[in-house]
């Protein structure tokens, strides 16, 4: 039995926050999926010839947290929306409780 890697754990966390249950590791992804995520993250892969090179770039990008601004904006938006959705908010915090823990900068 293979233990999950840090990349797998991060992928699962991000996909869970975005409401996705179909988290895939780079090893499970098809070439089109790999290149789509690399494009989304703004990572150049023009030097890659083999699928394993794409997988390595994606793993590196995920581990280093490299992502395009849109990825981060969408993640933050989805996370904020999930906090106000009673079905996705595991702590079922009220709007008042959420406001109380919000930072002074509104985040």
N, C-alpha and C positions, 0 to 999 in steps of 0.2 A: 504494500500500500504506500503510495507516494504522498508525502506531506505537502501541503500547499506552500507555494513560494510567496514572498512578499509581494510580487507583482500580482499574483492571483488574489491575494487579500485586498490589495489596493483596488484592483478592478472590481471585485465584489462590492467593496464599500461605495465606490463611485456609482456603480450601476444600481445599487440599492437606493442610494440617495436620489438618483434620477428615476426611480420607480421601475427599473429594468430587472427582470429576473433571469435573463438569458446571458449573464456575464460569460464571456469567453476569454480564455487565455490566448496569447499569440499562437501557441501550438495548435489550437483548435480552429483558428481562423483561416479562411480561404484568402488567396492573394488579393482579391478585390476588397475584402474586409480590411486587410492589413493596410493597403494603400489608402483606403478611405479614411481610416483613423489617422494615419500619418499625415494625410492632407489636412484633416481637421485640426491636427496639432501644429500644422505649419512646418513639418519636418521634410527636408529635401531627401529623397531616396533615389535620385537619378543615377547614383553610383551603384545601386543594388542590381545584381543579376539573378541571384538565387532567392527563393522564398525564405531560406534561413537568414539571409542578410536583412530582409525586411523585418523578420521576427526580432532579430537582434536590435535593430533600430527602434522598433516599437517598445521592446522591453526597456531599453535605455531611456527612451522618452518618458515612459510611465514611471520608472524609478526616479528619474531626476525631476519629475513634475512638470516637464516641458509641455506646454499646451498653448494653443492660440488663445487670444483674448476672448473670442466667442465661446470657446469651450468653458473657460472659467466663468464667464457671465451666465451661460446656460446652466452650469452646475450650481452657481449661487442662487439663481432664480428658482430652479427646481427644488433646492434645499429649503429656501424660504417658503415656497408654496406648500411643500410637504409639511412644514411646521404648523401651518394653519389648516391642514386637512386632517380631520379627526381620525380618518382611517389610516393615514400614513404617519401620524404623530404618535409614536409609541408611548410617550409619557402623558398624552392627552392633556397637555397644558392649556389653560384658558388663554384667551387673547390678552387679558390683563397680566397673567403670569409671564407670558412671552414678552410683553412690553416691559415688565419689571426687570427681566434679565438682559434686555437688549442693551448694547453698549451706548455710550453717550454720543457716538458718531452716527447712531441710527442703524448700525450693523448688528 
